[in-house]
Amino acid sequence: IGEATVRLYIEEGARVVIADMQKERGQALAHELGDVARFVEVEVRQEFQVKAAIEYAITEWGRLDCIFNNAGFGGVLGPIEQIPVDEFDMTMEVLVRGVFLGMKHATPIMKAAGGGSIINTASIAGLVAGRGPHVYACAKAAVIQLTKCVAMELGEHRVRVNAI
């Protein structure tokens, strides 16, 4: 999803910062795309790394019009009584905390610029039970609700916030 989105954004004339923990893949994509793409290694659970990636976009491109909070994975699997707490925490950190951190650090920049767009990856699993593993579904439901709440907060600042 991330790679296809990057390619579409560039096709539409955007300049992008690819922020991912898959260093080799991200670097290769940025290299392939040329002068309109940069790569920065980011672990979305780490606030300082998310903040640094957003600051890097400003340094490189002079502005931040859009952020796509798309980091994710299937998360911990299994029956509820067998889910280890540390794997529950890690799943929630990647899928919810990562989205929160992206929104947190993009918001002041977009408000100061007079607008922007925040896009968060959600899932049908966040709306309909049985469409994904327990913790993944819970996390995606949280992303959907957080998106709605932040959209209401930022609308008056011309910052659109959507979950897809």
N, C-alpha and C positions, 0 to 999 in steps of 0.2 A: 504494500500500500504506500509506504513512504517513498520508495524509489519511483513508482509510477506518478505520485503526486509531484515530486521534484521535477520530473521530466515535463509534466503538464505545465507547471508554473513557469519553467524556462521557455517552453513553447509559447506561452502567453506573454513573454517579455520580462518576467521577474528575474531578480538575482536572489540566490538562495544560500543559506548556510545549512548544511546537512549536519545535524547533531545526533550522533549515534554512538553506541558502545562497540559496534562492530567496525573497528578501526580500518582494517584492510579493505573491506567492502566499501565503506564510506569514502576513503581516500581514492579508491579506484573510480568510483562514480564521479566524484568532484573532478578528478583529472580528466576523465572522459568528456565531461560537460564543458570544461574549459574555464574561461575568465568569468563566467557568470555564476560559478559555484565555488563554495569553500566547504571544507570539512573541519569539524571540531569534535573530538572524542568527549562524550558526555554519558555519565551514569545518572539517569533522571531521579534517582533517589537522593542524590547529593545536591543540596541547595546551591552551594557555591559553584558547582559545575553548570547547573542550569542558568544561574545568573551570569556567569562568565560567557556562556554561549550567546546569550542575548546581547550582552555588551559587545561581544565580538562582531555580531551582525551590525550593530550601530557603527562600530569602528570601521568595518569593511565597506558598508553600503551607505552609511549616513542616516539610515532610517529603519524603522520596523513597521511594516504595514500589516503583516499577518504572521501569526504563529500557529503551527499545526502540531498539537500535542498528540503524538501518534505512537509513542513508545509502548510496547506491549508484548505479551506472551500469554500462553494458555494458563499459566499459573499452576498452583498446587492442585492435584487430583486426588480423588478417592472419597470413600464414604465419610460422612461428617465426623464420626468417632475416631477415624484414623488420620485426620489431617493434623500434621505437626504445627504447633503455634508459630515457630520460626518461619515456616514456609507460607503460612497464612499471612504473616506480617510482610514478608518479602513481596508476595503477590499484591497486597494492598498498596505497598510502597511504590511499586512500579506503576500499577494501573491507576491509582488515585492520587497519591502524593506527587507523582511526576506531573500529572495534569495540573494539580493545584500550584506547583512551583512554577510551571510555565506561565500560567495565568497571573500569578502573583508578580512575577518580574517583568512581564510584558505590559501589564496594566499601566504603570506610571508613565511609561514611554508613549503608549498610545493615547492616553489622556492628554499628555502635554502636546502631542502632535495634532490633536483635534479629531482623532478617530483611528480605527483599525479593525482588524478581524481576528478573532480567536476561534480556532476550530479544534474540537476535541474528538478523538475517536471513541465512539461508544459501541454498542452491539445490541442486537435484538435480544441477546441473553439478559440485558439489563431491564428489559420490559416484560419478557415472557419466561416464566419458570420452565426449567427442563431443556433450555436451549444451549446450555453450557455448564461447565463444572460449577459447583456451589460458590466458591470464592470468586471466580472470574465473573459470574453473574452478579454477585453482590457488588463487586468493584465497578462494574459497568453501570449498574443502577445508581451508584454513588456519583459516577461521572455525569450521568444524565441530570441528576438533581442538582449537583454543583454547577453545572453549565446553566441550568435554568435560573438559579439564584444569582449567579454572577452576571448573566445577561440582564436581569432586572436592575442590578446595581450600576452597570456600565452603559446602559442604553442612553442615558442622558448625556453621556460623554462621546456619543457617536462611535462607540466600540461595540461591534456585533460579536456575540458569543453564541456559537452553535455546536451541537454535537451531531456527528454523523455516524 
